Amino acid sequence: MKLIILSVILAYCVTVNCQDACPVEAGAPSSTPTVPTSCEAKEGECIDTRCATCKRDILSDGLCENKPGKTCCRMCQYVIECRVEAAGYFRTFYGKRFNFQEPGKYVLARGTKGGDWSVTLTMENLDGQKGAVLTKTTLEVAGDVIDITQATADPITVNGGADPVIANPFTIGEVTIAVVEIPGFNITVIEFFKLIVIDILGGRSVRIAPDTANKGLISGICGNLEMNDADDFTTDADQLAIQPNINKEFDGCPFYGNPSDIEYCKGLMEPYRAVCRNNINFYYYTLSCAFAYCMGGEERAKHVLFDYVETCAAPETRGTCVLSGHTFYDTFDKARYQFQGPCKEILMAADCYWNTWDVKVSHRDVESYTEVEKVTIRKQSTVVDLIVDGKQVKVGGVDVSIPYSSENTSIYWQDGDILTTAILPEALVVKFNFKQLLVVHIRDPFDGKTCGICGNYNQDSTDDFFDAEGACALTPNPPGCTEEQKPEAERLCNSLFDTSIDEKCNVCYKPDRIARCMYEYCLRGQQGFCDHAWEFKKECYIKHGDTLEVPPECQ
């Protein structure tokens, strides 16, 4: 069975590819969209100049920056990550890109809450080449040491060889190691402590993706994860230590590449460009390859090619499906719908290709509407039940205490009242607050292979549909807003989704979200509105890592 990459979703993309920016809001004329459709740079130029300006700068990846008053470069879901690339380029959590090629050992990231983990890079000068390349990545977690030698066939050593890696996945202490198969190459994925993930690519590249629970608890070259890009290279000691030596050009090897090296790299990469599934900046990778070729010849250039091919193959975001309220669904591909019906075990999402997992939701009648009664998660023969009454958690029908961990399943509380169930190494992550907020995350290779109410995850919402009548008997005449309720509902819900939240938690389809809020108020009055406000607060935290204040009426 194929294994897959595990990474963590966080909606934060100030300077990354954002072709998933908010679509045009309902009611806006198609010729004058209220939100630009993209803030990505193509060949160094912005696709949509209404969105942003673009710096044709290899160090900034040629991506766009927001124009004053615009926030469209943040309106997409993206896996926040820090990355070290084969040509000596680093990208911090905030997207700041720089080149660094000094031999030595450097802390890429570490935990600042007790210092219980760290990721250290070893960079060396190889004979006959200029600068330095990544040769080893060392992970230390709660007393265990995992050394990963870059660009080798058998890279992993655990505790100096005292603990041989005898399985895939392999677990020791707080660490799970899995080898991921992607067509044409493998990636080593290491997960530890609440879904902090390190991907070791087959060449000389590494990336780390932390969960939102680690906000403000990380330091190192990657940054502090405080979600403030102004902090980069201003306060962190590890960043400041290397700052004098970043972005140094080498004689005869400009960052923009020698013309002959650029032509060589275009020939090397062009065959893969035609089959690239993502809108990757080919211009950037061509120049990065040319720089690497000048610095270290064919071998280093091929490692940049590997970076490009892997980035082309991987999903640009992890699929996220959300159930909220009574009962609104946002599919993996951002289709939206609502239905009311006391369905027993409706299929929310499933792997419909290998049949390795599924997520089902049971509803129950509550007066004139229905709500979630139980969530069931199956991975192979392992079944996890999350039961609303009493906040019960059962694995294989047996009550378990939280936190819980088995060979391939981790269950823990996040932010106090969001129960997170992570299935490893299949990268199925389910977050549930035991009320009316349920979030399902998935990643490659399940794109194009899922079914259920969350749809087929293929970055195309046009084929997402759900036959509610065929799934269950719908509740007849579900309640709506009366004329007497509408003024107060509109006042409360417009205040909940006013412009003050845009910097923290941009909302696609804002009119639709206001309508959902009004529905909850008209269904259950002030309590319905406040429950909706609290669940939106949690949803924003899960997606963005930001904490919103609830309205005064609900405090």
Beta strands, then each sheet from edge to edge (+ up, - down):
strand 1: 41-42
strand 2: 45-46
strand 3: 52-54
strand 4: 64-66
strand 5: 82-84
strand 6: 89-91
strand 7: 97-99
strand 8: 104-111
strand 9: 117-124
strand 10: 133-141
strand 11: 144-149
strand 12: 156-158
strand 13: 170-172
strand 14: 175-182
strand 15: 185-192
strand 16: 196-200
strand 17: 206-209
strand 18: 218-219
strand 19: 319-324
strand 20: 328-330
strand 21: 336-338
strand 22: 346-351
strand 23: 357-366
strand 24: 369-379
strand 25: 382-387
strand 26: 392-395
strand 27: 398-399
strand 28: 404-405
strand 29: 409-414
strand 30: 418-423
strand 31: 428-432
strand 32: 437-442
strand 33: 450-451
sheet 1: 1+ 2-
sheet 2: 3+ 4-
sheet 3: 7+ 6- 5+ 17- 16+ 15- 14+ 13-
sheet 4: 12+ 11- 10+ 9- 8+ 18-
sheet 5: 21+ 20- 19+ 32- 31+ 30- 29+ 28-
sheet 6: 27+ 26- 25+ 24- 23+ 22- 33+
end
